[in-house]
Amino acid sequence: MNEETVICGANAYEAKYYFNPLFDKMPDSIKDELHIICVLFTEEVGGIITIGFDAEGELNIMTQASDEDYLYDDIAAGLLVNKIRATRQELLESLQLFYRVFVLKEDVSDLLADME
């Protein structure tokens, strides 16, 4: 696995939300929370947000904007991503654990020992 795996994303330009079917077995409450996070981000800052994992299973929150979008503020986007990471830390850590155990098939006992 040498590429990113996207869980979900939202696009302010097309007013669309995407959820990767690979994660359909995830509890609905978590899917709903991810949906809210992505949509609220695009409502507040604009642009595009994606939440996913790199090849090592590390969670990433990526943002981008169209070159023509002069209202998009990189600083506000960065601050909002930091706020999401701080206020949703437990959710994001759980997502990362879920991905590494159920998708990458890593040993859960090793992962839990690393978290201590």
C-alpha positions in Angstrom: 0.0 0.0 0.0 1.9 3.1 -1.2 -0.9 5.6 -1.4 -3.4 7.4 0.7 -6.7 5.9 1.6 -9.5 8.5 2.0 -12.2 7.9 4.5 -14.3 10.9 3.6 -14.2 14.4 2.2 -16.3 17.4 1.4 -16.1 19.9 -1.4 -17.5 23.4 -1.0 -17.3 24.1 -4.7 -19.6 21.2 -5.7 -21.5 21.1 -2.4 -20.8 17.4 -2.1 -19.8 14.9 0.6 -18.0 11.6 -0.1 -17.7 8.6 2.2 -15.5 5.7 1.1 -17.6 2.4 1.0 -14.5 0.5 2.3 -15.6 1.9 5.7 -19.3 1.1 5.6 -19.0 -1.3 8.6 -18.0 1.7 10.8 -20.7 2.6 13.3 -23.2 5.1 12.0 -22.5 7.5 14.8 -18.9 7.8 13.7 -19.9 8.2 10.1 -22.3 10.9 11.1 -19.6 12.7 13.1 -17.2 12.6 10.2 -19.9 14.0 7.9 -20.5 16.9 10.3 -16.8 17.7 10.7 -16.2 17.8 6.9 -19.4 19.8 6.0 -18.9 22.3 8.8 -15.3 22.8 7.7 -16.3 23.6 4.1 -19.1 25.8 5.4 -16.8 27.8 7.6 -13.6 28.0 5.5 -14.6 26.7 2.0 -12.3 24.7 -0.2 -12.0 20.9 0.1 -11.2 18.7 3.1 -10.3 15.1 3.1 -9.7 12.8 6.0 -7.7 9.7 5.3 -4.6 7.6 6.0 -1.1 7.4 4.6 0.6 4.1 3.8 1.8 3.6 7.4 -1.8 4.0 8.8 -1.3 7.6 10.1 -4.4 9.7 10.0 -4.2 12.8 7.9 -6.6 15.8 7.5 -5.8 17.5 4.2 -7.3 20.8 2.9 -7.0 22.5 -0.4 -8.5 25.3 -2.4 -9.0 26.3 -6.0 -6.4 28.8 -7.3 -9.4 31.0 -8.2 -10.8 31.0 -4.7 -9.6 34.3 -3.3 -11.9 33.9 -0.2 -10.2 30.8 1.0 -7.9 31.5 4.0 -5.0 29.1 4.5 -4.5 30.3 8.0 -8.1 29.9 9.0 -8.1 26.4 7.5 -5.0 25.4 9.4 -6.5 26.8 12.7 -9.7 24.9 12.1 -7.8 21.6 11.4 -5.9 22.1 14.6 -9.2 22.7 16.5 -10.6 19.5 15.0 -7.5 17.6 16.0 -7.8 19.0 19.6 -11.5 18.6 20.1 -12.0 15.3 18.3 -8.7 13.7 19.4 -10.4 10.6 20.8 -12.4 10.1 17.6 -9.3 10.5 15.4 -7.3 8.1 17.5 -10.1 5.5 17.4 -10.3 5.9 13.6 -6.6 5.3 13.3 -6.8 2.2 15.5 -9.7 0.9 13.5 -7.8 1.4 10.2 -4.7 -0.2 11.4 -6.5 -3.2 12.8 -9.2 -3.9 10.3 -7.7 -2.6 7.1 -3.9 -3.0 7.6 -4.5 -6.1 9.7 -1.9 -5.1 12.4 -1.9 -6.8 15.8 -4.2 -4.9 18.1 -2.1 -5.8 21.3 1.0 -4.2 19.7 -0.9 -1.1 18.8 -2.5 -0.7 22.3 1.0 -1.1 23.9 2.3 1.7 21.7 -0.5 4.0 22.8 0.3 3.7 26.5 
